[in-house]
Amino acid sequence: MTKSNPHIGSSFESWLEEEGISAEVTTAAIKSVLALQLTQEMQKKGMSKSLMASRMKTSRAQLDRLLDPHNQSVTLDTLQRAAHAVGKQIKLELI
């Protein structure tokens, strides 16, 4: 006799909640998406990391941390400056 899987029929979101990792996973996903979007905008505009860092008035090391999808230590100010440097805006909303 096989054991029934208790997660069959449940959503991924409910599983994340049950495991207590929903907020952590969501934060990591948001950071990954933002890092990818910034990288893509830099590529579209032919911007080097050095030029991007200069436009942001920051160091290349700080930019590398921003573009690292696994590094979640980023401030709203840094995100705003990065978006502005590639001609975009950050839009945040509570849902």
Distance bins in CASP14 RR format, pairs under 12 A and 6 or more apart:
PFRMAT RR
TARGET T0000
AUTHOR 0000-0000-0000
RMODE 2
METHOD distances of the structure
MODEL  1
2 8 0 0 0 0 0 1 0 0 0 0 0
5 15 0 0 0 0 0 1 0 0 0 0 0
6 14 0 0 0 0 0 1 0 0 0 0 0
6 15 0 0 0 0 1 0 0 0 0 0 0
6 18 0 0 0 0 1 0 0 0 0 0 0
7 13 0 0 0 0 0 1 0 0 0 0 0
7 14 0 0 0 0 1 0 0 0 0 0 0
7 15 1 0 1 0 0 0 0 0 0 0 0
7 16 0 0 0 0 0 1 0 0 0 0 0
7 17 0 0 0 0 0 1 0 0 0 0 0
7 18 0 0 0 0 1 0 0 0 0 0 0
7 19 0 0 0 0 0 1 0 0 0 0 0
8 14 0 0 0 0 0 1 0 0 0 0 0
8 15 0 0 0 0 0 1 0 0 0 0 0
9 15 0 0 0 0 1 0 0 0 0 0 0
10 16 0 0 0 0 0 1 0 0 0 0 0
10 17 0 0 0 0 1 0 0 0 0 0 0
10 18 1 0 0 1 0 0 0 0 0 0 0
10 19 0 0 0 0 0 1 0 0 0 0 0
11 17 0 0 0 0 1 0 0 0 0 0 0
11 18 0 0 0 0 0 1 0 0 0 0 0
11 22 0 0 0 0 0 1 0 0 0 0 0
12 18 0 0 0 0 0 1 0 0 0 0 0
12 19 0 0 0 0 0 1 0 0 0 0 0
12 21 0 0 0 0 0 1 0 0 0 0 0
12 22 0 0 0 0 1 0 0 0 0 0 0
12 25 0 0 0 0 1 0 0 0 0 0 0
12 26 0 0 0 0 0 1 0 0 0 0 0
12 29 0 0 0 0 0 1 0 0 0 0 0
13 19 0 0 0 0 0 1 0 0 0 0 0
13 20 0 0 0 0 0 1 0 0 0 0 0
13 21 0 0 0 0 0 1 0 0 0 0 0
13 22 1 0 0 1 0 0 0 0 0 0 0
13 23 0 0 0 0 0 1 0 0 0 0 0
13 25 0 0 0 0 1 0 0 0 0 0 0
13 26 0 0 0 0 1 0 0 0 0 0 0
13 29 0 0 0 0 0 1 0 0 0 0 0
14 20 0 0 0 0 0 1 0 0 0 0 0
14 22 0 0 0 0 1 0 0 0 0 0 0
15 21 0 0 0 0 1 0 0 0 0 0 0
15 22 0 0 0 0 1 0 0 0 0 0 0
15 25 0 0 0 0 0 1 0 0 0 0 0
16 22 1 0 1 0 0 0 0 0 0 0 0
16 23 0 0 0 0 1 0 0 0 0 0 0
16 24 0 0 0 0 1 0 0 0 0 0 0
16 25 1 0 1 0 0 0 0 0 0 0 0
16 26 0 0 0 0 1 0 0 0 0 0 0
16 27 0 0 0 0 0 1 0 0 0 0 0
16 28 0 0 0 0 0 1 0 0 0 0 0
16 29 0 0 0 0 0 1 0 0 0 0 0
17 23 0 0 0 0 1 0 0 0 0 0 0
17 24 0 0 0 0 0 1 0 0 0 0 0
17 25 0 0 0 0 0 1 0 0 0 0 0
17 26 0 0 0 0 0 1 0 0 0 0 0
19 25 0 0 0 0 1 0 0 0 0 0 0
20 26 0 0 0 0 0 1 0 0 0 0 0
21 27 0 0 0 0 0 1 0 0 0 0 0
21 28 0 0 0 0 1 0 0 0 0 0 0
21 29 0 0 0 0 0 1 0 0 0 0 0
22 28 0 0 0 0 0 1 0 0 0 0 0
22 29 0 0 0 0 0 1 0 0 0 0 0
23 29 0 0 0 0 0 1 0 0 0 0 0
23 30 0 0 0 0 0 1 0 0 0 0 0
23 72 0 0 0 0 0 1 0 0 0 0 0
24 30 0 0 0 0 0 1 0 0 0 0 0
24 31 0 0 0 0 0 1 0 0 0 0 0
24 72 0 0 0 0 1 0 0 0 0 0 0
25 31 0 0 0 0 0 1 0 0 0 0 0
25 32 0 0 0 0 0 1 0 0 0 0 0
25 72 0 0 0 0 0 1 0 0 0 0 0
26 32 0 0 0 0 0 1 0 0 0 0 0
26 33 0 0 0 0 0 1 0 0 0 0 0
26 72 0 0 0 0 0 1 0 0 0 0 0
26 95 0 0 0 0 0 1 0 0 0 0 0
27 33 0 0 0 0 0 1 0 0 0 0 0
27 34 0 0 0 0 0 1 0 0 0 0 0
27 69 0 0 0 0 0 1 0 0 0 0 0
27 70 0 0 0 0 0 1 0 0 0 0 0
27 71 0 0 0 0 0 1 0 0 0 0 0
27 72 1 0 1 0 0 0 0 0 0 0 0
27 73 0 0 0 0 0 1 0 0 0 0 0
27 74 0 0 0 0 0 1 0 0 0 0 0
28 34 0 0 0 0 0 1 0 0 0 0 0
28 35 0 0 0 0 0 1 0 0 0 0 0
28 68 0 0 0 0 0 1 0 0 0 0 0
28 69 1 0 0 1 0 0 0 0 0 0 0
28 70 1 0 0 1 0 0 0 0 0 0 0
28 71 0 0 0 0 0 1 0 0 0 0 0
28 72 1 0 0 1 0 0 0 0 0 0 0
29 35 0 0 0 0 0 1 0 0 0 0 0
29 36 0 0 0 0 0 1 0 0 0 0 0
29 69 0 0 0 0 1 0 0 0 0 0 0
29 70 0 0 0 0 0 1 0 0 0 0 0
29 72 0 0 0 0 0 1 0 0 0 0 0
30 36 0 0 0 0 0 1 0 0 0 0 0
30 37 0 0 0 0 0 1 0 0 0 0 0
30 69 0 0 0 0 0 1 0 0 0 0 0
30 72 0 0 0 0 1 0 0 0 0 0 0
30 74 0 0 0 0 0 1 0 0 0 0 0
30 79 0 0 0 0 0 1 0 0 0 0 0
30 90 0 0 0 0 0 1 0 0 0 0 0
30 92 0 0 0 0 0 1 0 0 0 0 0
31 37 0 0 0 0 0 1 0 0 0 0 0
31 38 0 0 0 0 0 1 0 0 0 0 0
31 65 0 0 0 0 0 1 0 0 0 0 0
31 66 0 0 0 0 1 0 0 0 0 0 0
31 67 0 0 0 0 0 1 0 0 0 0 0
31 68 0 0 0 0 1 0 0 0 0 0 0
31 69 1 0 0 1 0 0 0 0 0 0 0
31 70 1 0 0 1 0 0 0 0 0 0 0
31 71 1 0 0 1 0 0 0 0 0 0 0
31 72 1 0 1 0 0 0 0 0 0 0 0
31 73 0 0 0 0 1 0 0 0 0 0 0
31 74 1 0 0 1 0 0 0 0 0 0 0
31 78 0 0 0 0 0 1 0 0 0 0 0
31 79 0 0 0 0 1 0 0 0 0 0 0
32 38 0 0 0 0 0 1 0 0 0 0 0
32 39 0 0 0 0 0 1 0 0 0 0 0
32 67 0 0 0 0 0 1 0 0 0 0 0
32 68 0 0 0 0 1 0 0 0 0 0 0
32 69 1 1 0 0 0 0 0 0 0 0 0
32 70 0 0 0 0 1 0 0 0 0 0 0
32 71 0 0 0 0 0 1 0 0 0 0 0
32 72 0 0 0 0 1 0 0 0 0 0 0
32 74 0 0 0 0 0 1 0 0 0 0 0
33 39 0 0 0 0 0 1 0 0 0 0 0
33 40 0 0 0 0 0 1 0 0 0 0 0
33 69 0 0 0 0 1 0 0 0 0 0 0
33 79 0 0 0 0 0 1 0 0 0 0 0
34 40 0 0 0 0 0 1 0 0 0 0 0
34 41 0 0 0 0 0 1 0 0 0 0 0
34 66 0 0 0 0 1 0 0 0 0 0 0
34 67 0 0 0 0 1 0 0 0 0 0 0
34 68 0 0 0 0 0 1 0 0 0 0 0
34 69 0 0 0 0 1 0 0 0 0 0 0
34 71 0 0 0 0 0 1 0 0 0 0 0
34 72 0 0 0 0 0 1 0 0 0 0 0
34 74 0 0 0 0 1 0 0 0 0 0 0
34 76 0 0 0 0 0 1 0 0 0 0 0
34 78 0 0 0 0 0 1 0 0 0 0 0
34 79 1 0 0 1 0 0 0 0 0 0 0
34 80 0 0 0 0 0 1 0 0 0 0 0
34 82 0 0 0 0 1 0 0 0 0 0 0
34 83 0 0 0 0 1 0 0 0 0 0 0
34 86 0 0 0 0 0 1 0 0 0 0 0
34 88 0 0 0 0 0 1 0 0 0 0 0
34 90 0 0 0 0 1 0 0 0 0 0 0
34 91 0 0 0 0 0 1 0 0 0 0 0
34 92 0 0 0 0 0 1 0 0 0 0 0
35 41 0 0 0 0 0 1 0 0 0 0 0
35 42 0 0 0 0 0 1 0 0 0 0 0
35 63 0 0 0 0 0 1 0 0 0 0 0
35 64 0 0 0 0 0 1 0 0 0 0 0
35 65 0 0 0 0 1 0 0 0 0 0 0
35 66 1 0 0 1 0 0 0 0 0 0 0
35 67 1 0 1 0 0 0 0 0 0 0 0
35 68 1 0 0 1 0 0 0 0 0 0 0
35 69 1 0 1 0 0 0 0 0 0 0 0
35 70 0 0 0 0 1 0 0 0 0 0 0
35 71 0 0 0 0 1 0 0 0 0 0 0
35 72 0 0 0 0 0 1 0 0 0 0 0
35 74 0 0 0 0 1 0 0 0 0 0 0
35 78 0 0 0 0 0 1 0 0 0 0 0
35 79 0 0 0 0 0 1 0 0 0 0 0
35 82 0 0 0 0 1 0 0 0 0 0 0
36 42 0 0 0 0 0 1 0 0 0 0 0
36 43 0 0 0 0 0 1 0 0 0 0 0
36 66 0 0 0 0 0 1 0 0 0 0 0
36 67 0 0 0 0 1 0 0 0 0 0 0
36 68 0 0 0 0 0 1 0 0 0 0 0
36 69 1 0 0 1 0 0 0 0 0 0 0
37 43 0 0 0 0 0 1 0 0 0 0 0
37 44 0 0 0 0 0 1 0 0 0 0 0
37 66 0 0 0 0 0 1 0 0 0 0 0
37 67 0 0 0 0 0 1 0 0 0 0 0
37 69 0 0 0 0 0 1 0 0 0 0 0
37 79 0 0 0 0 0 1 0 0 0 0 0
37 82 0 0 0 0 1 0 0 0 0 0 0
37 83 0 0 0 0 1 0 0 0 0 0 0
37 86 0 0 0 0 1 0 0 0 0 0 0
37 87 0 0 0 0 0 1 0 0 0 0 0
37 88 0 0 0 0 1 0 0 0 0 0 0
37 89 0 0 0 0 0 1 0 0 0 0 0
37 90 0 0 0 0 0 1 0 0 0 0 0
37 91 0 0 0 0 0 1 0 0 0 0 0
38 44 0 0 0 0 0 1 0 0 0 0 0
38 45 0 0 0 0 0 1 0 0 0 0 0
38 47 0 0 0 0 1 0 0 0 0 0 0
38 49 0 0 0 0 0 1 0 0 0 0 0
38 52 0 0 0 0 1 0 0 0 0 0 0
38 53 0 0 0 0 0 1 0 0 0 0 0
38 55 0 0 0 0 0 1 0 0 0 0 0
38 56 0 0 0 0 0 1 0 0 0 0 0
38 63 0 0 0 0 1 0 0 0 0 0 0
38 64 0 0 0 0 0 1 0 0 0 0 0
38 66 1 0 0 1 0 0 0 0 0 0 0
38 67 1 0 0 1 0 0 0 0 0 0 0
38 68 0 0 0 0 0 1 0 0 0 0 0
38 69 0 0 0 0 0 1 0 0 0 0 0
38 74 0 0 0 0 0 1 0 0 0 0 0
38 78 0 0 0 0 0 1 0 0 0 0 0
38 79 0 0 0 0 1 0 0 0 0 0 0
38 80 0 0 0 0 0 1 0 0 0 0 0
38 81 0 0 0 0 0 1 0 0 0 0 0
38 82 1 0 1 0 0 0 0 0 0 0 0
38 83 1 0 0 1 0 0 0 0 0 0 0
38 84 0 0 0 0 0 1 0 0 0 0 0
38 85 0 0 0 0 1 0 0 0 0 0 0
38 86 1 0 0 1 0 0 0 0 0 0 0
38 87 0 0 0 0 0 1 0 0 0 0 0
38 88 0 0 0 0 1 0 0 0 0 0 0
38 90 0 0 0 0 0 1 0 0 0 0 0
39 45 0 0 0 0 0 1 0 0 0 0 0
39 46 0 0 0 0 0 1 0 0 0 0 0
39 47 0 0 0 0 1 0 0 0 0 0 0
39 49 0 0 0 0 1 0 0 0 0 0 0
39 52 0 0 0 0 1 0 0 0 0 0 0
39 63 0 0 0 0 0 1 0 0 0 0 0
39 64 0 0 0 0 0 1 0 0 0 0 0
39 66 0 0 0 0 1 0 0 0 0 0 0
39 67 1 0 1 0 0 0 0 0 0 0 0
39 68 0 0 0 0 0 1 0 0 0 0 0
39 69 0 0 0 0 1 0 0 0 0 0 0
39 82 0 0 0 0 0 1 0 0 0 0 0
39 86 0 0 0 0 1 0 0 0 0 0 0
40 46 0 0 0 0 0 1 0 0 0 0 0
40 47 0 0 0 0 0 1 0 0 0 0 0
40 67 0 0 0 0 0 1 0 0 0 0 0
40 86 0 0 0 0 1 0 0 0 0 0 0
40 88 0 0 0 0 0 1 0 0 0 0 0
41 47 1 0 0 1 0 0 0 0 0 0 0
41 52 0 0 0 0 1 0 0 0 0 0 0
41 55 0 0 0 0 0 1 0 0 0 0 0
41 67 0 0 0 0 0 1 0 0 0 0 0
41 82 0 0 0 0 1 0 0 0 0 0 0
41 83 0 0 0 0 1 0 0 0 0 0 0
41 84 0 0 0 0 0 1 0 0 0 0 0
41 85 0 0 0 0 1 0 0 0 0 0 0
41 86 1 1 0 0 0 0 0 0 0 0 0
41 87 1 0 0 1 0 0 0 0 0 0 0
41 88 1 0 0 1 0 0 0 0 0 0 0
41 89 0 0 0 0 0 1 0 0 0 0 0
42 48 1 0 0 1 0 0 0 0 0 0 0
42 49 1 0 0 1 0 0 0 0 0 0 0
42 50 0 0 0 0 0 1 0 0 0 0 0
42 51 0 0 0 0 1 0 0 0 0 0 0
42 52 1 0 1 0 0 0 0 0 0 0 0
42 53 0 0 0 0 0 1 0 0 0 0 0
42 55 0 0 0 0 0 1 0 0 0 0 0
42 56 0 0 0 0 0 1 0 0 0 0 0
42 63 0 0 0 0 1 0 0 0 0 0 0
42 66 0 0 0 0 0 1 0 0 0 0 0
42 67 0 0 0 0 1 0 0 0 0 0 0
42 82 0 0 0 0 1 0 0 0 0 0 0
42 83 0 0 0 0 0 1 0 0 0 0 0
42 85 0 0 0 0 1 0 0 0 0 0 0
42 86 1 0 0 1 0 0 0 0 0 0 0
42 87 0 0 0 0 0 1 0 0 0 0 0
42 88 0 0 0 0 0 1 0 0 0 0 0
43 49 0 0 0 0 0 1 0 0 0 0 0
43 52 0 0 0 0 0 1 0 0 0 0 0
43 67 0 0 0 0 0 1 0 0 0 0 0
43 86 0 0 0 0 1 0 0 0 0 0 0
44 86 0 0 0 0 1 0 0 0 0 0 0
44 87 0 0 0 0 0 1 0 0 0 0 0
44 88 0 0 0 0 0 1 0 0 0 0 0
45 51 0 0 0 0 1 0 0 0 0 0 0
45 52 0 0 0 0 1 0 0 0 0 0 0
45 55 0 0 0 0 0 1 0 0 0 0 0
45 85 0 0 0 0 1 0 0 0 0 0 0
45 86 1 0 0 1 0 0 0 0 0 0 0
45 87 0 0 0 0 1 0 0 0 0 0 0
45 88 0 0 0 0 0 1 0 0 0 0 0
46 52 0 0 0 0 1 0 0 0 0 0 0
46 86 0 0 0 0 0 1 0 0 0 0 0
47 53 0 0 0 0 1 0 0 0 0 0 0
47 54 0 0 0 0 1 0 0 0 0 0 0
47 55 1 0 0 1 0 0 0 0 0 0 0
47 56 0 0 0 0 0 1 0 0 0 0 0
47 63 0 0 0 0 0 1 0 0 0 0 0
47 67 0 0 0 0 0 1 0 0 0 0 0
47 82 0 0 0 0 0 1 0 0 0 0 0
47 85 1 0 0 1 0 0 0 0 0 0 0
47 86 1 0 0 1 0 0 0 0 0 0 0
47 87 0 0 0 0 0 1 0 0 0 0 0
48 54 0 0 0 0 1 0 0 0 0 0 0
48 55 0 0 0 0 0 1 0 0 0 0 0
48 60 0 0 0 0 1 0 0 0 0 0 0
48 63 0 0 0 0 0 1 0 0 0 0 0
48 85 0 0 0 0 0 1 0 0 0 0 0
49 55 0 0 0 0 0 1 0 0 0 0 0
49 56 0 0 0 0 0 1 0 0 0 0 0
49 58 0 0 0 0 0 1 0 0 0 0 0
49 59 0 0 0 0 0 1 0 0 0 0 0
49 60 1 0 1 0 0 0 0 0 0 0 0
49 61 0 0 0 0 0 1 0 0 0 0 0
49 62 0 0 0 0 0 1 0 0 0 0 0
49 63 1 0 1 0 0 0 0 0 0 0 0
49 64 1 0 0 1 0 0 0 0 0 0 0
49 65 0 0 0 0 0 1 0 0 0 0 0
49 66 0 0 0 0 0 1 0 0 0 0 0
49 67 1 0 0 1 0 0 0 0 0 0 0
49 68 0 0 0 0 0 1 0 0 0 0 0
49 82 0 0 0 0 0 1 0 0 0 0 0
49 85 0 0 0 0 0 1 0 0 0 0 0
50 56 0 0 0 0 0 1 0 0 0 0 0
50 58 0 0 0 0 0 1 0 0 0 0 0
50 59 0 0 0 0 0 1 0 0 0 0 0
50 60 1 0 0 1 0 0 0 0 0 0 0
50 61 0 0 0 0 0 1 0 0 0 0 0
50 63 0 0 0 0 1 0 0 0 0 0 0
50 64 0 0 0 0 0 1 0 0 0 0 0
51 60 0 0 0 0 0 1 0 0 0 0 0
51 63 0 0 0 0 0 1 0 0 0 0 0
51 85 0 0 0 0 1 0 0 0 0 0 0
51 86 0 0 0 0 0 1 0 0 0 0 0
52 58 0 0 0 0 1 0 0 0 0 0 0
52 59 0 0 0 0 0 1 0 0 0 0 0
52 60 0 0 0 0 1 0 0 0 0 0 0
52 62 0 0 0 0 0 1 0 0 0 0 0
52 63 1 0 1 0 0 0 0 0 0 0 0
52 64 0 0 0 0 0 1 0 0 0 0 0
52 66 0 0 0 0 1 0 0 0 0 0 0
52 67 0 0 0 0 1 0 0 0 0 0 0
52 78 0 0 0 0 0 1 0 0 0 0 0
52 81 0 0 0 0 1 0 0 0 0 0 0
52 82 1 0 0 1 0 0 0 0 0 0 0
52 83 0 0 0 0 0 1 0 0 0 0 0
52 84 0 0 0 0 0 1 0 0 0 0 0
52 85 1 0 1 0 0 0 0 0 0 0 0
52 86 1 0 0 1 0 0 0 0 0 0 0
52 87 0 0 0 0 0 1 0 0 0 0 0
53 59 1 0 0 1 0 0 0 0 0 0 0
53 60 1 0 1 0 0 0 0 0 0 0 0
53 61 0 0 0 0 1 0 0 0 0 0 0
53 62 1 0 0 1 0 0 0 0 0 0 0
53 63 1 0 1 0 0 0 0 0 0 0 0
53 64 0 0 0 0 1 0 0 0 0 0 0
53 65 0 0 0 0 0 1 0 0 0 0 0
53 66 0 0 0 0 1 0 0 0 0 0 0
53 67 0 0 0 0 0 1 0 0 0 0 0
53 78 0 0 0 0 0 1 0 0 0 0 0
53 81 0 0 0 0 0 1 0 0 0 0 0
53 82 0 0 0 0 1 0 0 0 0 0 0
53 85 0 0 0 0 1 0 0 0 0 0 0
54 60 0 0 0 0 1 0 0 0 0 0 0
54 62 0 0 0 0 0 1 0 0 0 0 0
54 63 0 0 0 0 1 0 0 0 0 0 0
54 81 0 0 0 0 0 1 0 0 0 0 0
54 85 0 0 0 0 1 0 0 0 0 0 0
55 63 0 0 0 0 1 0 0 0 0 0 0
55 81 0 0 0 0 1 0 0 0 0 0 0
55 82 0 0 0 0 1 0 0 0 0 0 0
55 83 0 0 0 0 0 1 0 0 0 0 0
55 84 1 0 0 1 0 0 0 0 0 0 0
55 85 1 1 0 0 0 0 0 0 0 0 0
55 86 0 0 0 0 1 0 0 0 0 0 0
55 87 0 0 0 0 1 0 0 0 0 0 0
56 62 1 0 0 1 0 0 0 0 0 0 0
56 63 1 0 0 1 0 0 0 0 0 0 0
56 64 0 0 0 0 0 1 0 0 0 0 0
56 65 0 0 0 0 0 1 0 0 0 0 0
56 66 0 0 0 0 1 0 0 0 0 0 0
56 67 0 0 0 0 0 1 0 0 0 0 0
56 74 0 0 0 0 0 1 0 0 0 0 0
56 75 0 0 0 0 0 1 0 0 0 0 0
56 77 0 0 0 0 0 1 0 0 0 0 0
56 78 1 0 0 1 0 0 0 0 0 0 0
56 79 0 0 0 0 0 1 0 0 0 0 0
56 80 0 0 0 0 1 0 0 0 0 0 0
56 81 1 0 1 0 0 0 0 0 0 0 0
56 82 1 0 1 0 0 0 0 0 0 0 0
56 83 0 0 0 0 1 0 0 0 0 0 0
56 84 0 0 0 0 1 0 0 0 0 0 0
56 85 1 0 1 0 0 0 0 0 0 0 0
56 86 0 0 0 0 1 0 0 0 0 0 0
56 87 0 0 0 0 0 1 0 0 0 0 0
57 63 0 0 0 0 0 1 0 0 0 0 0
57 77 0 0 0 0 0 1 0 0 0 0 0
57 78 0 0 0 0 0 1 0 0 0 0 0
57 80 0 0 0 0 0 1 0 0 0 0 0
57 81 1 0 0 1 0 0 0 0 0 0 0
57 82 0 0 0 0 0 1 0 0 0 0 0
57 84 0 0 0 0 0 1 0 0 0 0 0
57 85 0 0 0 0 1 0 0 0 0 0 0
58 64 0 0 0 0 0 1 0 0 0 0 0
58 65 0 0 0 0 1 0 0 0 0 0 0
58 66 0 0 0 0 1 0 0 0 0 0 0
58 67 0 0 0 0 0 1 0 0 0 0 0
58 74 0 0 0 0 0 1 0 0 0 0 0
58 75 0 0 0 0 0 1 0 0 0 0 0
58 77 0 0 0 0 0 1 0 0 0 0 0
58 78 1 0 0 1 0 0 0 0 0 0 0
58 79 0 0 0 0 0 1 0 0 0 0 0
58 80 0 0 0 0 0 1 0 0 0 0 0
58 81 1 0 0 1 0 0 0 0 0 0 0
58 82 0 0 0 0 1 0 0 0 0 0 0
58 85 0 0 0 0 1 0 0 0 0 0 0
59 65 0 0 0 0 1 0 0 0 0 0 0
59 66 0 0 0 0 0 1 0 0 0 0 0
59 78 0 0 0 0 0 1 0 0 0 0 0
60 66 0 0 0 0 0 1 0 0 0 0 0
60 67 0 0 0 0 0 1 0 0 0 0 0
61 67 0 0 0 0 0 1 0 0 0 0 0
61 68 0 0 0 0 0 1 0 0 0 0 0
61 71 0 0 0 0 0 1 0 0 0 0 0
62 68 0 0 0 0 0 1 0 0 0 0 0
62 71 0 0 0 0 0 1 0 0 0 0 0
62 73 0 0 0 0 0 1 0 0 0 0 0
62 74 0 0 0 0 1 0 0 0 0 0 0
62 75 0 0 0 0 0 1 0 0 0 0 0
62 77 0 0 0 0 0 1 0 0 0 0 0
62 78 1 0 0 1 0 0 0 0 0 0 0
62 79 0 0 0 0 0 1 0 0 0 0 0
62 81 0 0 0 0 1 0 0 0 0 0 0
62 82 0 0 0 0 1 0 0 0 0 0 0
63 71 0 0 0 0 0 1 0 0 0 0 0
63 74 0 0 0 0 0 1 0 0 0 0 0
63 78 0 0 0 0 1 0 0 0 0 0 0
63 79 0 0 0 0 0 1 0 0 0 0 0
63 81 0 0 0 0 0 1 0 0 0 0 0
63 82 1 0 0 1 0 0 0 0 0 0 0
63 85 0 0 0 0 1 0 0 0 0 0 0
63 86 0 0 0 0 0 1 0 0 0 0 0
64 70 0 0 0 0 0 1 0 0 0 0 0
64 71 0 0 0 0 1 0 0 0 0 0 0
64 74 0 0 0 0 0 1 0 0 0 0 0
65 71 1 0 1 0 0 0 0 0 0 0 0
65 72 0 0 0 0 1 0 0 0 0 0 0
65 73 1 0 0 1 0 0 0 0 0 0 0
65 74 1 0 0 1 0 0 0 0 0 0 0
65 75 0 0 0 0 0 1 0 0 0 0 0
65 78 0 0 0 0 1 0 0 0 0 0 0
65 79 0 0 0 0 0 1 0 0 0 0 0
65 82 0 0 0 0 0 1 0 0 0 0 0
66 72 0 0 0 0 0 1 0 0 0 0 0
66 73 0 0 0 0 1 0 0 0 0 0 0
66 74 1 0 1 0 0 0 0 0 0 0 0
66 75 0 0 0 0 1 0 0 0 0 0 0
66 76 0 0 0 0 0 1 0 0 0 0 0
66 77 0 0 0 0 0 1 0 0 0 0 0
66 78 1 0 1 0 0 0 0 0 0 0 0
66 79 1 0 0 1 0 0 0 0 0 0 0
66 80 0 0 0 0 0 1 0 0 0 0 0
66 81 0 0 0 0 1 0 0 0 0 0 0
66 82 1 0 1 0 0 0 0 0 0 0 0
66 83 0 0 0 0 0 1 0 0 0 0 0
66 85 0 0 0 0 0 1 0 0 0 0 0
66 86 0 0 0 0 0 1 0 0 0 0 0
67 74 0 0 0 0 1 0 0 0 0 0 0
67 78 0 0 0 0 0 1 0 0 0 0 0
67 79 0 0 0 0 0 1 0 0 0 0 0
67 82 0 0 0 0 1 0 0 0 0 0 0
67 86 0 0 0 0 0 1 0 0 0 0 0
68 74 0 0 0 0 1 0 0 0 0 0 0
71 78 0 0 0 0 0 1 0 0 0 0 0
72 79 0 0 0 0 0 1 0 0 0 0 0
73 79 0 0 0 0 0 1 0 0 0 0 0
74 80 0 0 0 0 0 1 0 0 0 0 0
74 81 0 0 0 0 0 1 0 0 0 0 0
74 82 0 0 0 0 1 0 0 0 0 0 0
74 83 0 0 0 0 0 1 0 0 0 0 0
74 90 0 0 0 0 0 1 0 0 0 0 0
75 81 0 0 0 0 1 0 0 0 0 0 0
75 82 0 0 0 0 0 1 0 0 0 0 0
75 90 0 0 0 0 0 1 0 0 0 0 0
76 82 0 0 0 0 0 1 0 0 0 0 0
76 83 0 0 0 0 0 1 0 0 0 0 0
76 90 1 0 0 1 0 0 0 0 0 0 0
76 91 0 0 0 0 0 1 0 0 0 0 0
76 92 1 0 0 1 0 0 0 0 0 0 0
77 83 0 0 0 0 0 1 0 0 0 0 0
77 84 0 0 0 0 0 1 0 0 0 0 0
77 90 0 0 0 0 0 1 0 0 0 0 0
78 84 0 0 0 0 0 1 0 0 0 0 0
78 85 0 0 0 0 0 1 0 0 0 0 0
78 90 0 0 0 0 0 1 0 0 0 0 0
79 85 0 0 0 0 0 1 0 0 0 0 0
79 86 0 0 0 0 0 1 0 0 0 0 0
79 88 0 0 0 0 0 1 0 0 0 0 0
79 89 0 0 0 0 0 1 0 0 0 0 0
79 90 1 0 1 0 0 0 0 0 0 0 0
79 91 0 0 0 0 0 1 0 0 0 0 0
79 92 0 0 0 0 1 0 0 0 0 0 0
80 86 0 0 0 0 0 1 0 0 0 0 0
80 87 0 0 0 0 0 1 0 0 0 0 0
80 88 0 0 0 0 0 1 0 0 0 0 0
80 89 0 0 0 0 1 0 0 0 0 0 0
80 90 1 0 1 0 0 0 0 0 0 0 0
80 91 0 0 0 0 0 1 0 0 0 0 0
80 92 0 0 0 0 0 1 0 0 0 0 0
81 87 0 0 0 0 0 1 0 0 0 0 0
81 88 0 0 0 0 0 1 0 0 0 0 0
81 89 0 0 0 0 0 1 0 0 0 0 0
81 90 0 0 0 0 1 0 0 0 0 0 0
82 88 0 0 0 0 1 0 0 0 0 0 0
82 89 0 0 0 0 0 1 0 0 0 0 0
82 90 0 0 0 0 1 0 0 0 0 0 0
83 89 1 0 1 0 0 0 0 0 0 0 0
83 90 1 0 1 0 0 0 0 0 0 0 0
83 91 0 0 0 0 1 0 0 0 0 0 0
83 92 0 0 0 0 0 1 0 0 0 0 0
84 90 0 0 0 0 1 0 0 0 0 0 0
END
